[in-house]
Amino acid sequence: MVVMSKKIHKILLSKSVGKYSHVTNLLDANGVVSLIKSEDTLFEHMARLVCSQQLSLKAAETIWHKIINRLQEDKLCLIEACNGNYTELLRACGLSRNKVKALQELKQAFERGDISHELIMKASQKDVSELVCKLWGFGPWSGEMIAMFYCGLQDVWSDGDLILNKGINKLSISHGILPSEFLAHFSPYKSYLALHIWKGKNTGIL
């Protein structure tokens, strides 16, 4: 599901034109970017976050595809595989012991009702982060990614994301202001600023 619109892109441009030229250039180069909500279940979305923690996108995707292929071969569903009986199966796909434990703890949290689609979708960004951070193996970054890409919230920023930190520091320094001032200026659309920075870094524009 696409959350972004051309209207929001125009708003971002209006906030940058004549004030933050480097952002204007970034927006022009990237064009309209879309905040796309995940079509995975919440459990699947969170499991993928576990797999991607502290890994490059390519490495995380490789491990995820190994897991999915192995589950299909063994005719298992993902949540079923996240218990102690399948620890070695998940390890063989490239997950560390801590990541396997995080998946197993996540399964138990869903079964207890500590977290669910219903709880997440009615929560504020702050509450999403609090719910997620209570779970073993999940921290603020995970909460922010869920708020952005599962809930589709428009004003999310992640201080724990290395690429975003580098990008916002580069932009704010170029304009002689603090990153916090820079982010405040683009609120309530910080999620889209993040998308532009990620895209700019990936394409070498930023």
Legacy VTK file of the C-alpha trace (Angstrom):
# vtk DataFile Version 3.0
C-alpha trace
ASCII
DATASET POLYDATA
POINTS 206 float
0.000 0.000 0.000
1.452 3.369 -1.045
1.156 6.165 1.489
3.221 8.836 -0.276
1.622 11.318 -2.706
2.719 14.003 -5.143
1.096 16.532 -2.837
3.500 15.707 -0.007
6.429 15.893 -2.421
5.350 19.430 -3.318
5.154 20.306 0.382
8.706 19.065 0.926
9.899 21.138 -2.005
8.128 24.208 -0.648
9.923 23.714 2.670
13.323 23.493 0.995
13.244 25.914 -1.963
15.146 29.109 -1.198
16.201 27.826 2.214
17.895 24.431 1.895
19.260 24.150 -1.633
20.945 20.789 -1.051
17.612 19.266 -0.057
15.912 20.835 -3.072
18.555 19.256 -5.299
18.068 15.891 -3.585
14.285 16.036 -3.991
14.561 17.039 -7.640
17.040 14.259 -8.378
15.036 11.575 -6.567
11.623 12.626 -7.795
8.519 11.513 -5.912
9.307 8.691 -3.487
6.664 6.461 -1.957
6.242 5.275 1.602
4.984 1.754 0.998
3.382 -0.124 3.856
4.410 -3.760 4.195
1.949 -6.357 2.977
3.486 -8.958 5.306
1.806 -9.953 8.523
3.210 -8.165 11.566
5.018 -11.327 12.635
6.612 -11.718 9.194
7.562 -8.045 9.110
9.215 -8.231 12.506
10.968 -11.481 11.649
12.493 -9.822 8.587
13.697 -6.963 10.788
15.450 -9.478 13.022
17.188 -10.951 9.976
18.293 -7.517 8.740
19.745 -6.204 11.998
23.387 -5.141 11.563
23.571 -6.575 8.039
23.713 -5.089 4.573
20.504 -5.219 2.566
21.993 -7.824 0.235
23.161 -10.105 3.067
19.816 -9.811 4.872
17.876 -10.647 1.700
20.077 -13.686 1.072
19.400 -15.067 4.556
15.679 -14.322 4.326
15.346 -16.161 1.014
17.219 -19.148 2.469
14.737 -19.249 5.348
11.686 -18.990 3.081
13.007 -21.673 0.719
13.796 -24.018 3.593
10.342 -23.526 5.115
8.723 -24.285 1.774
10.792 -27.443 1.402
9.815 -28.612 4.894
6.207 -27.370 4.524
6.478 -25.181 7.611
4.992 -21.768 8.267
7.322 -19.109 9.641
5.820 -18.797 13.103
5.781 -22.582 13.484
9.510 -22.708 12.773
10.250 -20.146 15.486
10.413 -22.541 18.397
13.101 -24.659 19.987
12.491 -27.645 17.702
13.800 -25.747 14.679
16.734 -23.842 16.147
19.301 -25.622 13.989
17.202 -25.180 10.853
17.239 -21.407 11.339
20.917 -21.426 12.266
21.710 -23.323 9.059
20.097 -20.488 7.093
22.648 -18.035 8.489
21.011 -16.615 11.616
23.061 -16.107 14.758
21.957 -17.733 18.018
20.777 -14.362 19.318
18.650 -13.765 16.230
17.118 -17.227 16.528
16.356 -16.493 20.171
14.766 -13.175 19.176
12.461 -14.998 16.752
11.535 -17.571 19.375
10.844 -14.866 21.951
8.788 -12.994 19.350
6.601 -16.062 18.768
5.940 -16.319 22.502
5.126 -12.600 22.720
2.505 -12.984 19.983
1.036 -16.017 21.706
0.791 -14.116 25.004
-0.802 -11.136 23.286
2.034 -8.796 24.274
2.060 -7.537 20.697
-0.378 -7.817 17.798
-1.484 -6.089 14.624
-4.394 -4.539 16.496
-2.185 -3.125 19.268
0.366 -1.739 16.827
-2.112 -0.143 14.447
-3.933 1.827 17.126
-0.724 2.973 18.831
1.094 6.280 18.472
4.700 6.239 17.279
5.870 6.526 20.897
3.663 3.609 21.933
4.827 1.506 18.978
8.431 1.981 20.094
7.581 1.135 23.686
5.751 -2.050 22.680
8.583 -3.186 20.440
11.411 -2.293 22.814
9.893 -4.530 25.509
10.582 -7.555 23.315
13.840 -9.488 23.568
16.210 -8.626 20.728
14.338 -5.531 19.562
15.360 -1.928 20.099
14.444 1.613 19.025
15.552 1.102 15.410
13.157 -1.821 15.024
10.325 0.200 16.530
10.995 3.062 14.121
11.085 0.766 11.093
7.774 -0.796 12.151
6.213 2.633 12.682
7.390 3.728 9.257
6.984 0.679 7.039
4.255 -1.327 8.785
2.094 1.447 10.223
2.892 3.941 7.462
3.439 6.816 9.895
4.656 9.923 8.097
6.801 11.650 10.725
9.264 8.947 11.788
13.006 9.402 12.113
15.629 6.909 13.282
18.665 8.246 15.121
19.966 4.672 15.229
20.186 4.326 11.456
23.766 4.875 10.283
22.875 6.020 6.765
20.286 8.499 8.017
22.721 9.897 10.567
25.417 10.406 7.965
22.937 11.935 5.552
21.340 14.370 7.971
24.722 15.440 9.346
25.987 16.147 5.829
22.893 18.159 4.928
22.713 20.125 8.161
26.435 20.951 8.157
26.185 22.194 4.575
23.546 24.669 5.741
25.178 25.559 9.043
22.431 24.309 11.375
21.967 21.505 13.877
20.431 18.210 12.707
17.615 18.682 15.231
16.688 22.052 13.679
16.854 20.526 10.222
14.526 17.667 11.176
12.091 19.989 12.928
11.797 22.048 9.747
10.661 19.007 7.736
8.201 17.744 10.320
5.569 16.262 10.004
7.102 14.475 7.022
10.386 13.147 8.399
9.625 9.651 7.089
9.816 11.025 3.543
13.005 12.925 4.255
14.430 9.584 5.440
13.327 7.901 2.208
15.056 10.608 0.186
18.272 10.271 2.167
18.310 6.471 1.795
17.681 6.787 -1.937
20.257 9.551 -2.283
22.890 7.449 -0.533
22.080 4.366 -2.621
22.332 6.264 -5.902
25.388 8.301 -4.879
23.552 11.628 -5.127
24.067 12.415 -1.445
LINES 1 207
206 0 1 2 3 4 5 6 7 8 9 10 11 12 13 14 15 16 17 18 19 20 21 22 23 24 25 26 27 28 29 30 31 32 33 34 35 36 37 38 39 40 41 42 43 44 45 46 47 48 49 50 51 52 53 54 55 56 57 58 59 60 61 62 63 64 65 66 67 68 69 70 71 72 73 74 75 76 77 78 79 80 81 82 83 84 85 86 87 88 89 90 91 92 93 94 95 96 97 98 99 100 101 102 103 104 105 106 107 108 109 110 111 112 113 114 115 116 117 118 119 120 121 122 123 124 125 126 127 128 129 130 131 132 133 134 135 136 137 138 139 140 141 142 143 144 145 146 147 148 149 150 151 152 153 154 155 156 157 158 159 160 161 162 163 164 165 166 167 168 169 170 171 172 173 174 175 176 177 178 179 180 181 182 183 184 185 186 187 188 189 190 191 192 193 194 195 196 197 198 199 200 201 202 203 204 205
